[in-house]
Amino acid sequence: MLYDYIIIGSGMGGLAAGLNLIKHKKKVLILEKNSLPGGLVTTFRRGRFEFDTSLYYLFDYGDEINPGSLQKLLKEENIDLNTKVTDFNMRIHDLKTNDDFMVNGDFDSFRIELEKLKMDSTPSINKLLSIIKEIHTALECFKNNDEAYTKYPNFLKYLDKYTNEALKDIGMPRETINRLCYMWVVIGCPINKLSFIDFCDIMYKMIYKKQVVATSKALDFSLKIADCYQKNGGKIFYNSCVSKITKENNIYLIKTVDNLEYKAKNIICDVSARYVNKYLLENVSKEQLKLDNARSLSPNCFVLYLGLNASYDKIGLTNYHYYLFDDLRSDMCISKMMNTNHHTMEAIIPNVVNEGASPKNTTILILKKTFYYNEFSNLNKYNYEKYKEEMAQNMINDFTKYFGIDIEEYIEEIEIASPKTFRSYVNTINGSIFGYARSSNDNMINRLISYEDEKIPNISYVGSNAVLGGFINNAYESGYYVTNKLLEKEVQND
């Protein structure tokens, strides 16, 4: 059978692409290497605990009154996601200054705390909020090829500015900048290399579309989307790992590791171009390799999943998020993340916002550390497990020491995911789970501008590595953005 489109990978981008193409009466097949859909939007079980590997919060989902883009796309497909709007609920510890503070409530509450920190920050915060709204409106025009974006002066002014430059330009004090930009440290993108347009895009979704959490498991979300796709006529073949892509007479031949072959007019990849160029395609041009190698990968990730045998309030875990930073200055902090020997990490306690995240009188605690140099690639089978265990113990010790909460005595289940784990499960290069870094010139605007020029004929990319960048909402939306472009071109060519 000749398919119109074969999609490699059933992550959020691949599933969304499949849904949109099926809706337009295309013959579509998704090939998924694992036995379940969703990529990293999945769930695994250890003992009596079910751990979500992601979906700890959703940007751009919104509520019933003010829905975000992600919710609108899901509603169009009649996909209901059980969610709960949640305010900021975090504790942040800065090792550089020994500052330990809470961020609780909605953004207005956060804003009050920022203003208390520096009384002269109010005008700059007001100006920033106004600029964020303006840039969001202009960016939506830009994404839709609507030249109305030229009517928004701040969009044009800050189009090629980095975040630290823009925030200084509007008069924001350094202390306020550091606290406002905490999240960019975690995903390894210093604000002196982060496009201000990308910054405003995410901030708009955090502030005006609300932050929500899913109250059902991540796998349930992925299965709902996959089920909708299949009910509308789409096919998914699981346990189908693609090993090679060749082309003959404008038809692509996709071969799997078990020597099955499928034919398609077009291919959509929910894996990175770097992986496809390195392992799947033959005769990749030097220009294409040069273009891909010029892009920076986001940092690697090490995650510790802990099942604790007591309730979160008994243990003293009162916040949904805990952040530990070597330095709240993002450039200084990230400079220490070239290996695993740093203290910066994120902790998430799902039970704080979702009592049903684990059995009664138990708690799930997830500790996450990001870093750049992949030390795990140099380990052999003899010292790999030892290194993992030592790193996990160091993270537990750091959490206990700097937040004053002893968790070790409550540990019932423990699972460790290293870069090798992520690379094996979703074919990420070096275990990087945030896609290509949205930094320097590889930002959303430049990706949108160069989208057509960078494309290989009849091969497209969706997901966190694609045009809209990381985060689940962007990965999902990319599936629609890319397939709409492809469908428009089909109409033009007819």
Secondary structure, 3 states (H helix, E strand, C coil): CEEEEEEECCCHHHHHHHHHHHHCCCCEEEECCCCCCCCCCCEEEECCEEEECCCCCECCCECCCCECHHHHHHHHCCCCCCEEECCEEEEEEECCCCEEEEEEECHHHHHHHHHHHCHHHHHHHHHHHHHHHHHHHHHHHHHCCCHHHHHCHHHHHCCCCEHHHHHHHCCCCHHHHHHHCHHHHHCCCCCCCCEHHHHHHHHHHHHHCCCEEECCCHHHHHHHHHHHHHHCCCEEECCCCEEEEEEECCEEEEEECCCCEEEEEEEEECCCHHHHHHHHECCCCHHHHHHHHCCCECCEEEEEEEEECCCHHHHCCCCCEEEEECCCCHHHHHHCCCCCCCCCEEEECHHHCCHHHCCCCCEEEEEEEEECCCHHHHCCCCCHHHHHHHHHHHHHHHHHHHHCCCCHHHEEEEEEECHHHHHHHHCCHHHECCCECCCCCCCHHHHHHHHHHHCECCEEECCCCCCCCCCHHHHHHHHHHHHHHHHHHHHHHC
